[in-house]
Amino acid sequence: MVTGGSIDFEVQPQNATSVLIVWNPVSGATKYQICYQESGVNNEMCKDVPAGANNQKFEFRLDGLKPNTKYQFFGRVFFPGT
């Protein structure tokens, strides 16, 4: 698989320790990767999300965040290798 770059997404707070990350599908994608880390700390963690055949918006709930802590989020999209 080859990474095709980043995805545009929206982060919606759910409560003090979780967020919902929402994005539109990218044509031809095989998987997505949602990554996050505490602001100012180099502790990146990533979760893979399969692309599937979904033509609707993707929603990924991320639980277990520390309350009252700022996070940075970013996403990657992957395509089949050639």
mmCIF file of the N, C-alpha and C atoms, coordinates in Angstrom:
data_MODEL
# 
_entry.id   MODEL 
# 
loop_
_atom_site.group_PDB 
_atom_site.id 
_atom_site.type_symbol 
_atom_site.label_atom_id 
_atom_site.label_alt_id 
_atom_site.label_comp_id 
_atom_site.label_asym_id 
_atom_site.label_entity_id 
_atom_site.label_seq_id 
_atom_site.pdbx_PDB_ins_code 
_atom_site.Cartn_x 
_atom_site.Cartn_y 
_atom_site.Cartn_z 
_atom_site.occupancy 
_atom_site.B_iso_or_equiv 
_atom_site.pdbx_formal_charge 
_atom_site.auth_seq_id 
_atom_site.auth_comp_id 
_atom_site.auth_asym_id 
_atom_site.auth_atom_id 
_atom_site.pdbx_PDB_model_num 
ATOM 1   N N  . MET A 1 1  ? 0.834   -1.194 0.000  1.00 0.00 ? 1  MET A N  1 
ATOM 2   C CA . MET A 1 1  ? 0.000   0.000  0.000  1.00 0.00 ? 1  MET A CA 1 
ATOM 3   C C  . MET A 1 1  ? 0.868   1.244  0.000  1.00 0.00 ? 1  MET A C  1 
ATOM 4   N N  . VAL A 1 2  ? 0.356   2.257  -0.628 1.00 0.00 ? 2  VAL A N  1 
ATOM 5   C CA . VAL A 1 2  ? 1.065   3.532  -0.653 1.00 0.00 ? 2  VAL A CA 1 
ATOM 6   C C  . VAL A 1 2  ? 0.198   4.588  -0.012 1.00 0.00 ? 2  VAL A C  1 
ATOM 7   N N  . THR A 1 3  ? 0.838   5.427  0.774  1.00 0.00 ? 3  THR A N  1 
ATOM 8   C CA . THR A 1 3  ? 0.076   6.514  1.375  1.00 0.00 ? 3  THR A CA 1 
ATOM 9   C C  . THR A 1 3  ? -0.203  7.560  0.316  1.00 0.00 ? 3  THR A C  1 
ATOM 10  N N  . GLY A 1 4  ? -1.407  8.074  0.330  1.00 0.00 ? 4  GLY A N  1 
ATOM 11  C CA . GLY A 1 4  ? -1.797  9.065  -0.648 1.00 0.00 ? 4  GLY A CA 1 
ATOM 12  C C  . GLY A 1 4  ? -1.878  10.452 -0.062 1.00 0.00 ? 4  GLY A C  1 
ATOM 13  N N  . GLY A 1 5  ? -1.476  10.594 1.168  1.00 0.00 ? 5  GLY A N  1 
ATOM 14  C CA . GLY A 1 5  ? -1.514  11.909 1.789  1.00 0.00 ? 5  GLY A CA 1 
ATOM 15  C C  . GLY A 1 5  ? -2.489  11.966 2.937  1.00 0.00 ? 5  GLY A C  1 
ATOM 16  N N  . SER A 1 6  ? -2.894  13.162 3.249  1.00 0.00 ? 6  SER A N  1 
ATOM 17  C CA . SER A 1 6  ? -3.745  13.370 4.424  1.00 0.00 ? 6  SER A CA 1 
ATOM 18  C C  . SER A 1 6  ? -5.209  13.416 4.022  1.00 0.00 ? 6  SER A C  1 
ATOM 19  N N  . ILE A 1 7  ? -6.075  13.274 5.015  1.00 0.00 ? 7  ILE A N  1 
ATOM 20  C CA . ILE A 1 7  ? -7.512  13.408 4.797  1.00 0.00 ? 7  ILE A CA 1 
ATOM 21  C C  . ILE A 1 7  ? -8.019  14.606 5.574  1.00 0.00 ? 7  ILE A C  1 
ATOM 22  N N  . ASP A 1 8  ? -9.048  15.224 5.043  1.00 0.00 ? 8  ASP A N  1 
ATOM 23  C CA . ASP A 1 8  ? -9.706  16.326 5.744  1.00 0.00 ? 8  ASP A CA 1 
ATOM 24  C C  . ASP A 1 8  ? -10.785 15.727 6.636  1.00 0.00 ? 8  ASP A C  1 
ATOM 25  N N  . PHE A 1 9  ? -10.792 16.105 7.883  1.00 0.00 ? 9  PHE A N  1 
ATOM 26  C CA . PHE A 1 9  ? -11.766 15.549 8.821  1.00 0.00 ? 9  PHE A CA 1 
ATOM 27  C C  . PHE A 1 9  ? -12.183 16.595 9.826  1.00 0.00 ? 9  PHE A C  1 
ATOM 28  N N  . GLU A 1 10 ? -13.234 16.256 10.550 1.00 0.00 ? 10 GLU A N  1 
ATOM 29  C CA . GLU A 1 10 ? -13.749 17.126 11.605 1.00 0.00 ? 10 GLU A CA 1 
ATOM 30  C C  . GLU A 1 10 ? -13.683 16.364 12.921 1.00 0.00 ? 10 GLU A C  1 
ATOM 31  N N  . VAL A 1 11 ? -13.223 17.023 13.966 1.00 0.00 ? 11 VAL A N  1 
ATOM 32  C CA . VAL A 1 11 ? -13.156 16.423 15.299 1.00 0.00 ? 11 VAL A CA 1 
ATOM 33  C C  . VAL A 1 11 ? -14.292 17.007 16.130 1.00 0.00 ? 11 VAL A C  1 
ATOM 34  N N  . GLN A 1 12 ? -15.171 16.131 16.594 1.00 0.00 ? 12 GLN A N  1 
ATOM 35  C CA . GLN A 1 12 ? -16.328 16.551 17.379 1.00 0.00 ? 12 GLN A CA 1 
ATOM 36  C C  . GLN A 1 12 ? -16.194 16.020 18.803 1.00 0.00 ? 12 GLN A C  1 
ATOM 37  N N  . PRO A 1 13 ? -15.982 16.901 19.792 1.00 0.00 ? 13 PRO A N  1 
ATOM 38  C CA . PRO A 1 13 ? -15.901 16.431 21.182 1.00 0.00 ? 13 PRO A CA 1 
ATOM 39  C C  . PRO A 1 13 ? -17.193 15.732 21.591 1.00 0.00 ? 13 PRO A C  1 
ATOM 40  N N  . GLN A 1 14 ? -17.065 14.611 22.297 1.00 0.00 ? 14 GLN A N  1 
ATOM 41  C CA . GLN A 1 14 ? -18.219 13.864 22.786 1.00 0.00 ? 14 GLN A CA 1 
ATOM 42  C C  . GLN A 1 14 ? -18.380 14.043 24.291 1.00 0.00 ? 14 GLN A C  1 
ATOM 43  N N  . ASN A 1 15 ? -17.261 13.990 25.004 1.00 0.00 ? 15 ASN A N  1 
ATOM 44  C CA . ASN A 1 15 ? -17.229 14.239 26.441 1.00 0.00 ? 15 ASN A CA 1 
ATOM 45  C C  . ASN A 1 15 ? -15.779 14.565 26.806 1.00 0.00 ? 15 ASN A C  1 
ATOM 46  N N  . ALA A 1 16 ? -15.431 14.556 28.079 1.00 0.00 ? 16 ALA A N  1 
ATOM 47  C CA . ALA A 1 16 ? -14.089 14.975 28.506 1.00 0.00 ? 16 ALA A CA 1 
ATOM 48  C C  . ALA A 1 16 ? -12.985 14.023 28.044 1.00 0.00 ? 16 ALA A C  1 
ATOM 49  N N  . THR A 1 17 ? -13.356 12.783 27.656 1.00 0.00 ? 17 THR A N  1 
ATOM 50  C CA . THR A 1 17 ? -12.324 11.802 27.309 1.00 0.00 ? 17 THR A CA 1 
ATOM 51  C C  . THR A 1 17 ? -12.513 11.142 25.940 1.00 0.00 ? 17 THR A C  1 
ATOM 52  N N  . SER A 1 18 ? -13.422 11.664 25.129 1.00 0.00 ? 18 SER A N  1 
ATOM 53  C CA . SER A 1 18 ? -13.614 11.065 23.805 1.00 0.00 ? 18 SER A CA 1 
ATOM 54  C C  . SER A 1 18 ? -14.022 12.098 22.765 1.00 0.00 ? 18 SER A C  1 
ATOM 55  N N  . VAL A 1 19 ? -13.677 11.774 21.513 1.00 0.00 ? 19 VAL A N  1 
ATOM 56  C CA . VAL A 1 19 ? -14.042 12.608 20.366 1.00 0.00 ? 19 VAL A CA 1 
ATOM 57  C C  . VAL A 1 19 ? -14.565 11.700 19.262 1.00 0.00 ? 19 VAL A C  1 
ATOM 58  N N  . LEU A 1 20 ? -15.344 12.273 18.378 1.00 0.00 ? 20 LEU A N  1 
ATOM 59  C CA . LEU A 1 20 ? -15.804 11.586 17.175 1.00 0.00 ? 20 LEU A CA 1 
ATOM 60  C C  . LEU A 1 20 ? -15.107 12.265 16.002 1.00 0.00 ? 20 LEU A C  1 
ATOM 61  N N  . ILE A 1 21 ? -14.426 11.471 15.183 1.00 0.00 ? 21 ILE A N  1 
ATOM 62  C CA . ILE A 1 21 ? -13.720 12.002 14.021 1.00 0.00 ? 21 ILE A CA 1 
ATOM 63  C C  . ILE A 1 21 ? -14.524 11.599 12.785 1.00 0.00 ? 21 ILE A C  1 
ATOM 64  N N  . VAL A 1 22 ? -14.884 12.578 11.958 1.00 0.00 ? 22 VAL A N  1 
ATOM 65  C CA . VAL A 1 22 ? -15.766 12.362 10.806 1.00 0.00 ? 22 VAL A CA 1 
ATOM 66  C C  . VAL A 1 22 ? -15.076 12.863 9.546  1.00 0.00 ? 22 VAL A C  1 
ATOM 67  N N  . TRP A 1 23 ? -15.156 12.045 8.458  1.00 0.00 ? 23 TRP A N  1 
ATOM 68  C CA . TRP A 1 23 ? -14.585 12.467 7.177  1.00 0.00 ? 23 TRP A CA 1 
ATOM 69  C C  . TRP A 1 23 ? -15.325 11.809 6.029  1.00 0.00 ? 23 TRP A C  1 
ATOM 70  N N  . ASN A 1 24 ? -15.180 12.389 4.853  1.00 0.00 ? 24 ASN A N  1 
ATOM 71  C CA . ASN A 1 24 ? -15.775 11.845 3.636  1.00 0.00 ? 24 ASN A CA 1 
ATOM 72  C C  . ASN A 1 24 ? -14.856 10.783 3.043  1.00 0.00 ? 24 ASN A C  1 
ATOM 73  N N  . PRO A 1 25 ? -15.437 9.745  2.402  1.00 0.00 ? 25 PRO A N  1 
ATOM 74  C CA . PRO A 1 25 ? -14.601 8.718  1.794  1.00 0.00 ? 25 PRO A CA 1 
ATOM 75  C C  . PRO A 1 25 ? -13.760 9.291  0.654  1.00 0.00 ? 25 PRO A C  1 
ATOM 76  N N  . VAL A 1 26 ? -12.612 8.675  0.436  1.00 0.00 ? 26 VAL A N  1 
ATOM 77  C CA . VAL A 1 26 ? -11.722 9.058  -0.658 1.00 0.00 ? 26 VAL A CA 1 
ATOM 78  C C  . VAL A 1 26 ? -11.760 7.924  -1.678 1.00 0.00 ? 26 VAL A C  1 
ATOM 79  N N  . SER A 1 27 ? -12.060 8.243  -2.927 1.00 0.00 ? 27 SER A N  1 
ATOM 80  C CA . SER A 1 27 ? -12.181 7.241  -3.980 1.00 0.00 ? 27 SER A CA 1 
ATOM 81  C C  . SER A 1 27 ? -10.894 6.438  -4.141 1.00 0.00 ? 27 SER A C  1 
ATOM 82  N N  . GLY A 1 28 ? -11.004 5.108  -4.133 1.00 0.00 ? 28 GLY A N  1 
ATOM 83  C CA . GLY A 1 28 ? -9.864  4.229  -4.333 1.00 0.00 ? 28 GLY A CA 1 
ATOM 84  C C  . GLY A 1 28 ? -9.078  3.899  -3.076 1.00 0.00 ? 28 GLY A C  1 
ATOM 85  N N  . ALA A 1 29 ? -9.446  4.479  -1.951 1.00 0.00 ? 29 ALA A N  1 
ATOM 86  C CA . ALA A 1 29 ? -8.713  4.238  -0.698 1.00 0.00 ? 29 ALA A CA 1 
ATOM 87  C C  . ALA A 1 29 ? -8.906  2.792  -0.240 1.00 0.00 ? 29 ALA A C  1 
ATOM 88  N N  . THR A 1 30 ? -7.850  2.210  0.338  1.00 0.00 ? 30 THR A N  1 
ATOM 89  C CA . THR A 1 30 ? -7.937  0.866  0.903  1.00 0.00 ? 30 THR A CA 1 
ATOM 90  C C  . THR A 1 30 ? -8.037  0.910  2.422  1.00 0.00 ? 30 THR A C  1 
ATOM 91  N N  . LYS A 1 31 ? -7.501  1.947  3.026  1.00 0.00 ? 31 LYS A N  1 
ATOM 92  C CA . LYS A 1 31 ? -7.644  2.136  4.470  1.00 0.00 ? 31 LYS A CA 1 
ATOM 93  C C  . LYS A 1 31 ? -7.313  3.573  4.826  1.00 0.00 ? 31 LYS A C  1 
ATOM 94  N N  . TYR A 1 32 ? -7.709  3.934  6.033  1.00 0.00 ? 32 TYR A N  1 
ATOM 95  C CA . TYR A 1 32 ? -7.400  5.236  6.605  1.00 0.00 ? 32 TYR A CA 1 
ATOM 96  C C  . TYR A 1 32 ? -6.649  5.001  7.905  1.00 0.00 ? 32 TYR A C  1 
ATOM 97  N N  . GLN A 1 33 ? -5.905  6.008  8.313  1.00 0.00 ? 33 GLN A N  1 
ATOM 98  C CA . GLN A 1 33 ? -5.202  5.932  9.590  1.00 0.00 ? 33 GLN A CA 1 
ATOM 99  C C  . GLN A 1 33 ? -5.433  7.257  10.318 1.00 0.00 ? 33 GLN A C  1 
ATOM 100 N N  . ILE A 1 34 ? -6.001  7.163  11.505 1.00 0.00 ? 34 ILE A N  1 
ATOM 101 C CA . ILE A 1 34 ? -6.234  8.329  12.341 1.00 0.00 ? 34 ILE A CA 1 
ATOM 102 C C  . ILE A 1 34 ? -5.153  8.340  13.418 1.00 0.00 ? 34 ILE A C  1 
ATOM 103 N N  . CYS A 1 35 ? -4.409  9.437  13.490 1.00 0.00 ? 35 CYS A N  1 
ATOM 104 C CA . CYS A 1 35 ? -3.310  9.543  14.450 1.00 0.00 ? 35 CYS A CA 1 
ATOM 105 C C  . CYS A 1 35 ? -3.561  10.726 15.377 1.00 0.00 ? 35 CYS A C  1 
ATOM 106 N N  . TYR A 1 36 ? -3.039  10.607 16.582 1.00 0.00 ? 36 TYR A N  1 
ATOM 107 C CA . TYR A 1 36 ? -3.226  11.675 17.565 1.00 0.00 ? 36 TYR A CA 1 
ATOM 108 C C  . TYR A 1 36 ? -2.067  11.659 18.551 1.00 0.00 ? 36 TYR A C  1 
ATOM 109 N N  . GLN A 1 37 ? -1.862  12.796 19.165 1.00 0.00 ? 37 GLN A N  1 
ATOM 110 C CA . GLN A 1 37 ? -0.847  12.914 20.211 1.00 0.00 ? 37 GLN A CA 1 
ATOM 111 C C  . GLN A 1 37 ? -1.176  14.114 21.074 1.00 0.00 ? 37 GLN A C  1 
ATOM 112 N N  . GLU A 1 38 ? -0.693  14.074 22.297 1.00 0.00 ? 38 GLU A N  1 
ATOM 113 C CA . GLU A 1 38 ? -0.861  15.223 23.173 1.00 0.00 ? 38 GLU A CA 1 
ATOM 114 C C  . GLU A 1 38 ? -0.051  16.381 22.599 1.00 0.00 ? 38 GLU A C  1 
ATOM 115 N N  . SER A 1 39 ? -0.604  17.572 22.626 1.00 0.00 ? 39 SER A N  1 
ATOM 116 C CA . SER A 1 39 ? 0.101   18.745 22.110 1.00 0.00 ? 39 SER A CA 1 
ATOM 117 C C  . SER A 1 39 ? 1.420   18.934 22.847 1.00 0.00 ? 39 SER A C  1 
ATOM 118 N N  . GLY A 1 40 ? 2.498   19.121 22.074 1.00 0.00 ? 40 GLY A N  1 
ATOM 119 C CA . GLY A 1 40 ? 3.804   19.368 22.652 1.00 0.00 ? 40 GLY A CA 1 
ATOM 120 C C  . GLY A 1 40 ? 4.530   18.122 23.136 1.00 0.00 ? 40 GLY A C  1 
ATOM 121 N N  . VAL A 1 41 ? 3.928   16.945 22.923 1.00 0.00 ? 41 VAL A N  1 
ATOM 122 C CA . VAL A 1 41 ? 4.551   15.691 23.365 1.00 0.00 ? 41 VAL A CA 1 
ATOM 123 C C  . VAL A 1 41 ? 4.688   14.782 22.149 1.00 0.00 ? 41 VAL A C  1 
ATOM 124 N N  . ASN A 1 42 ? 5.836   14.169 21.976 1.00 0.00 ? 42 ASN A N  1 
ATOM 125 C CA . ASN A 1 42 ? 6.063   13.296 20.831 1.00 0.00 ? 42 ASN A CA 1 
ATOM 126 C C  . ASN A 1 42 ? 5.664   11.861 21.189 1.00 0.00 ? 42 ASN A C  1 
ATOM 127 N N  . ASN A 1 43 ? 4.356   11.613 21.251 1.00 0.00 ? 43 ASN A N  1 
ATOM 128 C CA . ASN A 1 43 ? 3.853   10.288 21.609 1.00 0.00 ? 43 ASN A CA 1 
ATOM 129 C C  . ASN A 1 43 ? 2.742   9.857  20.660 1.00 0.00 ? 43 ASN A C  1 
ATOM 130 N N  . GLU A 1 44 ? 2.997   9.970  19.372 1.00 0.00 ? 44 GLU A N  1 
ATOM 131 C CA . GLU A 1 44 ? 1.983   9.689  18.356 1.00 0.00 ? 44 GLU A CA 1 
ATOM 132 C C  . GLU A 1 44 ? 1.434   8.263  18.464 1.00 0.00 ? 44 GLU A C  1 
ATOM 133 N N  . MET A 1 45 ? 0.123   8.158  18.414 1.00 0.00 ? 45 MET A N  1 
ATOM 134 C CA . MET A 1 45 ? -0.542  6.861  18.374 1.00 0.00 ? 45 MET A CA 1 
ATOM 135 C C  . MET A 1 45 ? -1.506  6.879  17.193 1.00 0.00 ? 45 MET A C  1 
ATOM 136 N N  . CYS A 1 46 ? -1.624  5.746  16.497 1.00 0.00 ? 46 CYS A N  1 
ATOM 137 C CA . CYS A 1 46 ? -2.460  5.677  15.302 1.00 0.00 ? 46 CYS A CA 1 
ATOM 138 C C  . CYS A 1 46 ? -3.407  4.492  15.370 1.00 0.00 ? 46 CYS A C  1 
ATOM 139 N N  . LYS A 1 47 ? -4.563  4.668  14.761 1.00 0.00 ? 47 LYS A N  1 
ATOM 140 C CA . LYS A 1 47 ? -5.565  3.613  14.651 1.00 0.00 ? 47 LYS A CA 1 
ATOM 141 C C  . LYS A 1 47 ? -5.911  3.452  13.169 1.00 0.00 ? 47 LYS A C  1 
ATOM 142 N N  . ASP A 1 48 ? -5.917  2.212  12.690 1.00 0.00 ? 48 ASP A N  1 
ATOM 143 C CA . ASP A 1 48 ? -6.295  1.938  11.310 1.00 0.00 ? 48 ASP A CA 1 
ATOM 144 C C  . ASP A 1 48 ? -7.804  1.774  11.191 1.00 0.00 ? 48 ASP A C  1 
ATOM 145 N N  . VAL A 1 49 ? -8.358  2.296  10.094 1.00 0.00 ? 49 VAL A N  1 
ATOM 146 C CA . VAL A 1 49 ? -9.782  2.180  9.808  1.00 0.00 ? 49 VAL A CA 1 
ATOM 147 C C  . VAL A 1 49 ? -9.906  1.654  8.380  1.00 0.00 ? 49 VAL A C  1 
ATOM 148 N N  . PRO A 1 50 ? -10.475 0.444  8.182  1.00 0.00 ? 50 PRO A N  1 
ATOM 149 C CA . PRO A 1 50 ? -10.618 -0.082 6.824  1.00 0.00 ? 50 PRO A CA 1 
ATOM 150 C C  . PRO A 1 50 ? -11.553 0.787  5.988  1.00 0.00 ? 50 PRO A C  1 
ATOM 151 N N  . ALA A 1 51 ? -11.260 0.891  4.703  1.00 0.00 ? 51 ALA A N  1 
ATOM 152 C CA . ALA A 1 51 ? -12.071 1.730  3.821  1.00 0.00 ? 51 ALA A CA 1 
ATOM 153 C C  . ALA A 1 51 ? -13.413 1.087  3.519  1.00 0.00 ? 51 ALA A C  1 
ATOM 154 N N  . GLY A 1 52 ? -13.444 -0.204 3.236  1.00 0.00 ? 52 GLY A N  1 
ATOM 155 C CA . GLY A 1 52 ? -14.701 -0.871 2.917  1.00 0.00 ? 52 GLY A CA 1 
ATOM 156 C C  . GLY A 1 52 ? -15.360 -0.276 1.683  1.00 0.00 ? 52 GLY A C  1 
ATOM 157 N N  . ALA A 1 53 ? -16.644 -0.490 1.551  1.00 0.00 ? 53 ALA A N  1 
ATOM 158 C CA . ALA A 1 53 ? -17.392 0.003  0.389  1.00 0.00 ? 53 ALA A CA 1 
ATOM 159 C C  . ALA A 1 53 ? -18.332 1.128  0.792  1.00 0.00 ? 53 ALA A C  1 
ATOM 160 N N  . ASN A 1 54 ? -17.968 1.849  1.825  1.00 0.00 ? 54 ASN A N  1 
ATOM 161 C CA . ASN A 1 54 ? -18.829 2.890  2.381  1.00 0.00 ? 54 ASN A CA 1 
ATOM 162 C C  . ASN A 1 54 ? -18.766 4.154  1.526  1.00 0.00 ? 54 ASN A C  1 
ATOM 163 N N  . ASN A 1 55 ? -19.904 4.601  1.051  1.00 0.00 ? 55 ASN A N  1 
ATOM 164 C CA . ASN A 1 55 ? -19.964 5.866  0.313  1.00 0.00 ? 55 ASN A CA 1 
ATOM 165 C C  . ASN A 1 55 ? -20.474 6.995  1.193  1.00 0.00 ? 55 ASN A C  1 
ATOM 166 N N  . GLN A 1 56 ? -20.758 6.682  2.445  1.00 0.00 ? 56 GLN A N  1 
ATOM 167 C CA . GLN A 1 56 ? -21.222 7.676  3.396  1.00 0.00 ? 56 GLN A CA 1 
ATOM 168 C C  . GLN A 1 56 ? -20.020 8.231  4.155  1.00 0.00 ? 56 GLN A C  1 
ATOM 169 N N  . LYS A 1 57 ? -20.277 9.211  4.996  1.00 0.00 ? 57 LYS A N  1 
ATOM 170 C CA . LYS A 1 57 ? -19.210 9.739  5.847  1.00 0.00 ? 57 LYS A CA 1 
ATOM 171 C C  . LYS A 1 57 ? -18.730 8.666  6.807  1.00 0.00 ? 57 LYS A C  1 
ATOM 172 N N  . PHE A 1 58 ? -17.427 8.646  7.046  1.00 0.00 ? 58 PHE A N  1 
ATOM 173 C CA . PHE A 1 58 ? -16.853 7.746  8.030  1.00 0.00 ? 58 PHE A CA 1 
ATOM 174 C C  . PHE A 1 58 ? -16.909 8.413  9.390  1.00 0.00 ? 58 PHE A C  1 
ATOM 175 N N  . GLU A 1 59 ? -17.155 7.622  10.417 1.00 0.00 ? 59 GLU A N  1 
ATOM 176 C CA . GLU A 1 59 ? -17.140 8.099  11.794 1.00 0.00 ? 59 GLU A CA 1 
ATOM 177 C C  . GLU A 1 59 ? -16.279 7.149  12.610 1.00 0.00 ? 59 GLU A C  1 
ATOM 178 N N  . PHE A 1 60 ? -15.352 7.716  13.363 1.00 0.00 ? 60 PHE A N  1 
ATOM 179 C CA . PHE A 1 60 ? -14.472 6.909  14.206 1.00 0.00 ? 60 PHE A CA 1 
ATOM 180 C C  . PHE A 1 60 ? -14.444 7.548  15.583 1.00 0.00 ? 60 PHE A C  1 
ATOM 181 N N  . ARG A 1 61 ? -14.876 6.802  16.588 1.00 0.00 ? 61 ARG A N  1 
ATOM 182 C CA . ARG A 1 61 ? -14.891 7.324  17.959 1.00 0.00 ? 61 ARG A CA 1 
ATOM 183 C C  . ARG A 1 61 ? -13.588 6.941  18.644 1.00 0.00 ? 61 ARG A C  1 
ATOM 184 N N  . LEU A 1 62 ? -12.940 7.931  19.209 1.00 0.00 ? 62 LEU A N  1 
ATOM 185 C CA . LEU A 1 62 ? -11.683 7.736  19.926 1.00 0.00 ? 62 LEU A CA 1 
ATOM 186 C C  . LEU A 1 62 ? -11.932 7.992  21.403 1.00 0.00 ? 62 LEU A C  1 
ATOM 187 N N  . ASP A 1 63 ? -11.802 6.937  22.207 1.00 0.00 ? 63 ASP A N  1 
ATOM 188 C CA . ASP A 1 63 ? -12.044 7.012  23.643 1.00 0.00 ? 63 ASP A CA 1 
ATOM 189 C C  . ASP A 1 63 ? -10.728 6.928  24.409 1.00 0.00 ? 63 ASP A C  1 
ATOM 190 N N  . GLY A 1 64 ? -10.772 7.260  25.684 1.00 0.00 ? 64 GLY A N  1 
ATOM 191 C CA . GLY A 1 64 ? -9.618  7.098  26.559 1.00 0.00 ? 64 GLY A CA 1 
ATOM 192 C C  . GLY A 1 64 ? -8.641  8.250  26.548 1.00 0.00 ? 64 GLY A C  1 
ATOM 193 N N  . LEU A 1 65 ? -9.070  9.412  26.063 1.00 0.00 ? 65 LEU A N  1 
ATOM 194 C CA . LEU A 1 65 ? -8.204  10.590 26.086 1.00 0.00 ? 65 LEU A CA 1 
ATOM 195 C C  . LEU A 1 65 ? -8.140  11.142 27.508 1.00 0.00 ? 65 LEU A C  1 
ATOM 196 N N  . LYS A 1 66 ? -7.079  11.872 27.794 1.00 0.00 ? 66 LYS A N  1 
ATOM 197 C CA . LYS A 1 66 ? -6.938  12.480 29.118 1.00 0.00 ? 66 LYS A CA 1 
ATOM 198 C C  . LYS A 1 66 ? -7.801  13.738 29.201 1.00 0.00 ? 66 LYS A C  1 
ATOM 199 N N  . PRO A 1 67 ? -8.573  13.893 30.262 1.00 0.00 ? 67 PRO A N  1 
ATOM 200 C CA . PRO A 1 67 ? -9.383  15.110 30.402 1.00 0.00 ? 67 PRO A CA 1 
ATOM 201 C C  . PRO A 1 67 ? -8.504  16.354 30.531 1.00 0.00 ? 67 PRO A C  1 
ATOM 202 N N  . ASN A 1 68 ? -9.020  17.483 30.067 1.00 0.00 ? 68 ASN A N  1 
ATOM 203 C CA . ASN A 1 68 ? -8.335  18.779 30.165 1.00 0.00 ? 68 ASN A CA 1 
ATOM 204 C C  . ASN A 1 68 ? -6.948  18.761 29.520 1.00 0.00 ? 68 ASN A C  1 
ATOM 205 N N  . THR A 1 69 ? -6.805  17.999 28.430 1.00 0.00 ? 69 THR A N  1 
ATOM 206 C CA . THR A 1 69 ? -5.535  17.888 27.720 1.00 0.00 ? 69 THR A CA 1 
ATOM 207 C C  . THR A 1 69 ? -5.758  18.232 26.257 1.00 0.00 ? 69 THR A C  1 
ATOM 208 N N  . LYS A 1 70 ? -4.873  19.050 25.676 1.00 0.00 ? 70 LYS A N  1 
ATOM 209 C CA . LYS A 1 70 ? -4.968  19.386 24.262 1.00 0.00 ? 70 LYS A CA 1 
ATOM 210 C C  . LYS A 1 70 ? -4.305  18.285 23.440 1.00 0.00 ? 70 LYS A C  1 
ATOM 211 N N  . TYR A 1 71 ? -4.964  17.937 22.337 1.00 0.00 ? 71 TYR A N  1 
ATOM 212 C CA . TYR A 1 71 ? -4.457  16.916 21.425 1.00 0.00 ? 71 TYR A CA 1 
ATOM 213 C C  . TYR A 1 71 ? -4.340  17.476 20.020 1.00 0.00 ? 71 TYR A C  1 
ATOM 214 N N  . GLN A 1 72 ? -3.446  16.882 19.250 1.00 0.00 ? 72 GLN A N  1 
ATOM 215 C CA . GLN A 1 72 ? -3.332  17.151 17.823 1.00 0.00 ? 72 GLN A CA 1 
ATOM 216 C C  . GLN A 1 72 ? -3.799  15.888 17.108 1.00 0.00 ? 72 GLN A C  1 
ATOM 217 N N  . PHE A 1 73 ? -4.577  16.057 16.055 1.00 0.00 ? 73 PHE A N  1 
ATOM 218 C CA . PHE A 1 73 ? -5.091  14.936 15.287 1.00 0.00 ? 73 PHE A CA 1 
ATOM 219 C C  . PHE A 1 73 ? -4.690  15.096 13.831 1.00 0.00 ? 73 PHE A C  1 
ATOM 220 N N  . PHE A 1 74 ? -4.416  13.990 13.159 1.00 0.00 ? 74 PHE A N  1 
ATOM 221 C CA . PHE A 1 74 ? -4.216  14.016 11.727 1.00 0.00 ? 74 PHE A CA 1 
ATOM 222 C C  . PHE A 1 74 ? -4.576  12.661 11.155 1.00 0.00 ? 74 PHE A C  1 
ATOM 223 N N  . GLY A 1 75 ? -4.883  12.637 9.870  1.00 0.00 ? 75 GLY A N  1 
ATOM 224 C CA . GLY A 1 75 ? -5.305  11.397 9.231  1.00 0.00 ? 75 GLY A CA 1 
ATOM 225 C C  . GLY A 1 75 ? -4.559  11.172 7.929  1.00 0.00 ? 75 GLY A C  1 
ATOM 226 N N  . ARG A 1 76 ? -4.403  9.892  7.596  1.00 0.00 ? 76 ARG A N  1 
ATOM 227 C CA . ARG A 1 76 ? -3.744  9.503  6.351  1.00 0.00 ? 76 ARG A CA 1 
ATOM 228 C C  . ARG A 1 76 ? -4.686  8.597  5.568  1.00 0.00 ? 76 ARG A C  1 
ATOM 229 N N  . VAL A 1 77 ? -4.562  8.647  4.258  1.00 0.00 ? 77 VAL A N  1 
ATOM 230 C CA . VAL A 1 77 ? -5.315  7.744  3.399  1.00 0.00 ? 77 VAL A CA 1 
ATOM 231 C C  . VAL A 1 77 ? -4.312  6.871  2.645  1.00 0.00 ? 77 VAL A C  1 
ATOM 232 N N  . PHE A 1 78 ? -4.646  5.592  2.475  1.00 0.00 ? 78 PHE A N  1 
ATOM 233 C CA . PHE A 1 78 ? -3.762  4.645  1.798  1.00 0.00 ? 78 PHE A CA 1 
ATOM 234 C C  . PHE A 1 78 ? -4.447  4.090  0.561  1.00 0.00 ? 78 PHE A C  1 
ATOM 235 N N  . PHE A 1 79 ? -3.657  3.860  -0.491 1.00 0.00 ? 79 PHE A N  1 
ATOM 236 C CA . PHE A 1 79 ? -4.131  3.308  -1.750 1.00 0.00 ? 79 PHE A CA 1 
ATOM 237 C C  . PHE A 1 79 ? -3.334  2.047  -2.088 1.00 0.00 ? 79 PHE A C  1 
ATOM 238 N N  . PRO A 1 80 ? -3.863  1.173  -2.944 1.00 0.00 ? 80 PRO A N  1 
ATOM 239 C CA . PRO A 1 80 ? -3.109  -0.029 -3.318 1.00 0.00 ? 80 PRO A CA 1 
ATOM 240 C C  . PRO A 1 80 ? -1.812  0.354  -4.011 1.00 0.00 ? 80 PRO A C  1 
ATOM 241 N N  . GLY A 1 81 ? -0.762  -0.407 -3.748 1.00 0.00 ? 81 GLY A N  1 
ATOM 242 C CA . GLY A 1 81 ? 0.530   -0.184 -4.404 1.00 0.00 ? 81 GLY A CA 1 
ATOM 243 C C  . GLY A 1 81 ? 0.462   -0.596 -5.871 1.00 0.00 ? 81 GLY A C  1 
ATOM 244 N N  . THR A 1 82 ? 1.328   -0.026 -6.661 1.00 0.00 ? 82 THR A N  1 
ATOM 245 C CA . THR A 1 82 ? 1.348   -0.400 -8.089 1.00 0.00 ? 82 THR A CA 1 
ATOM 246 C C  . THR A 1 82 ? 2.611   -1.121 -8.440 1.00 0.00 ? 82 THR A C  1 
# 
